Amino acid sequence: YTEKVIKGRRRPILESGDYGLAYMQVQLAAMSILTMGGYAIVNDYSIIVEHGLFYNFSTGAAVTVSQSAIGGLIVAGVLKYADSILKGYATALSVVMTGVLSMIMFETKLDIIYFIGVSNVMLAVVLYNGQDLDKYACS
């Protein structure tokens, strides 16, 4: 449904023209600010009034917020411009990269099942994107 809404032709709200991805991102951000702002006021009003909105907001929190914002823009771009098969492969690649980075950064032990899955993903990408593979494989 989300892909249909994003890729579908919409009638503009104002007479200035068709709105793109950036306009939709601003709409989503505005709704998030209203929702989460209301939640913060209900739960932490006294702390916000006493110490300010960014009390205990560390560098790590700022990096996390920035990463989430950039990730949201990337996801919106993928939804807007990629087809469903390409999105499936992007998801599979992200799972593979998460496993590899987890192994490197956190010394996670990956078993043979993980590497069989990685091999299947790589083979599927090659088979889907390969040009004239049947000519080379079946000759």
N, C-alpha and C positions, 0 to 999 in steps of 0.2 A: 504494500500500500504506500509506504513512504517513498519508494522509488517511483511509483506511478504519479504521486503528487509532485515530486521534484522535477521529473522529466516531462510531465504533461504540460500542455499549453494552458496557461491561466489567463483569465481576463484581468487586466490591471485594475487596481483599486482606484487609483487616480488617473487622470487622462494623460499623464506624462510618458507612458510607455510600459513595456513589459519589465518586470522586476527580476533581477538575477539572484544568484546565490548569495551575494553580500547582503541584499535586502532581507532575505529569509533568515540569514544568520543574525541580523540585528533584531528581527522579530523574536527569534528564539532566545536571544540574550535578554531582551526586555522582559519576557515572561519569566525567565530564570531569576532575574533580579527582583521582580515583584514577589515571586513565590518564596525564594530563599530569604529575601529581606523581611517579609512578613513573619517567616518562621524564626528568624534571628531576633526580631523585636519581641515576639511572644515569649521566647525562651530565655533570652539574655538581655533584656532591656536595661536592667540596673547596671550590668557590667559595661554595656555599650555607652551608657550615659556617663559613668564614672571614669572609664579608661579609654574610651574611643573604640571605633569599629575594628581597628587593626591591632588590638591588644593581643599579645602572644603570637603574632603572625611572624614566624621566623623565615629565614632564607629558604629553608627546605619547603615550607608551605608555599612560598612565592614560586619556586621552581615547579612544584606540583601543579599549581594553578596554571602556570604558563604552559606546561606540558599538556595538560588537559585541554586547554584552549586550542593549541596547535593541532592536537589529535582530533579535536572536533572539526576543525576546518578541513583537515585531510579526509576525514570520513565523509564530510559533506561533498567535497570534490569528487571522491570516488563514487558516491551515490549519483552524482549529477552526470558524470562523464563516462563511467565504465559500464560494461554489460555484466549480466549476472554471472557468467562463467568466469570472467576475469576477476570479479569480486570473490568468487569461491577460491580461486588460486591465490589471491592476495591474502585471504584468511588463512589458507594452509601455509603459505610462506611465513606469515606472522607467527603461527604456532611453532614452526621449525626454528625461526630465529629466536623466539622466546626460550626454547629449550637449549639452544646453543649458547645464548648469552647467560642463561641460568647456570649452565655448566662452567662457563668461563668465570663469571663474577662470583657465584656462590658455591662453587665446587659441588654442584648437584651431580649425582651419579645417574647416568642415563643407561638404560638397559637395551638389550637387543631389539625389543619390541619397538622402542622409539626409533631406532635406526632403520628398521623395516618400514615403518610408517614414513620416515623421511625419504627413503628410496622410492616408495610408492608415489609420493607427492612429486618428486623430481621426474619420475618416469611419466606420470600423467601430464605434467606441463610440457615435456618434450613431445609426447604423442599428440597432444592437442594443438600445439603451435608448429609442429613440424610440417614442412612443405614436401610433398611427394615422398613420404617415408615408405609407402607401399612399394614404390619403384625400387628402392634400395633393399628393403627387407625381404621382398618376395621374388627377387630375381635369381 
